[in-house]
């Protein structure tokens, strides 16, 4: 059974940093496009950043310049480094995997809570 397990969330103060991780199992990680989404209470889930199987990355405007998405194919792990965190970054962060050649094969993690508050 495919698993995406996020970790690294927590409570931080504004301006601090967090590094989220997503460990994947039972997929050929290197063949998957990966992404981070977040969902704040009462809001829709939205894309934060994505990275292709080839390593090309894109970012939502609200994190551009403050966050870096990366992947380690040898470890089947996705990362999101978030700097200069703001209260509006507070949300549950989800890892998402989709097989480039067959998009019907897609998976979500269970999420990790990030809370930015003084």
N, C-alpha and C positions, 0 to 999 in steps of 0.2 A: 504494500500500500504506500502510495506516494505521501511523503510528509515534507512540509515546509515549516520549520520551527524558528520563530523569531525570538530574539533576546536582546537585551541591552537597554530596554526602556527604563523609565524611572521618573522621579521628581527632581527637577533641576531649577535653578534660578535663572531669570532672564540674563542673557549674555553668555551663559555657559554652553558647553558642548556635550553631545552624546554620540556614541557610535552604535548603531543598530546592526545586528547580524541576522542572517537567515540561513539556516543549515538545511540543505535539501537532501533527501534520500529517495532511493528507488526511481530516480530519473537520470538520464544522461545529461547532467547539468550543462555541459558545454554546448549542447544543441538547443538550449532554451533561451529565449529572450526573457529577461527578468525585469521586475519593476517593484517599486514601493508605492503604495497608496496610503492615504490616511483618511480617517473619518472622525470628525468632531461631533459631539452630541447634537442631535437635531439637524445634522447636515448630511449631504450625500457624500459617499466615498469619492475621493478625487485623486488623480495621479500626482505623485510628488516627483518621481524621477524614474527613468527607465534606462536599461542598458541592453544592447543586442548581444546575440551570441558572438558577434565579431568585436564587441567592445565599444561600440558607439553609444554615447549617452545623450539623453535629453533631460531637461529640467522644467518644472513648472516655474512660472515667473516669480512666485512667492518664495521660492527657495534658491533661485539662481544666485550664484555668488556666495551662498552660505552653506551649501551642501555639496557633497561629492558621493556619487554612487560608484561602486566598484564591485568586482567579482574575482574570486579565486577559484578557477575551474578545478584545480587539483584538490581543493578542499570542499568542492561543491557548496560554496558559501557566497552569499551576496551580502554586501555591506552598504550602509548609508551613514556617512559622517555628517553630522549636523552641527554647525557652529552658530554662534550669535543667536541662540534660540530666543524666541519671542513667546509671550503668552498665547498668541494666536496659533502657534505650532502645536498646542495641546490637542491631542487626538490619539486614537488607536491607530497604530501603523501596521499595515499588512504587507506581506511579501506575496508576490504574484509571479507565476511561471507560466509561459506559454510556448509550446513547441512551434518553432517558426514554420515548419513545413506542413504542420497539421494543427491549426489553431483550436480545433475542438479539444485538443489535449491541453487543458489549462488547469491550474491548481492555485489555491489560496492557502496561506498560513492562517493561524488562529489569532494573530495580532499581538502586539505589545503596546502597553500604554505609555505614552509620553505626556508628562504634565510639566508645564513651565509656569512657575509661580514664585512670587517672592513671599 
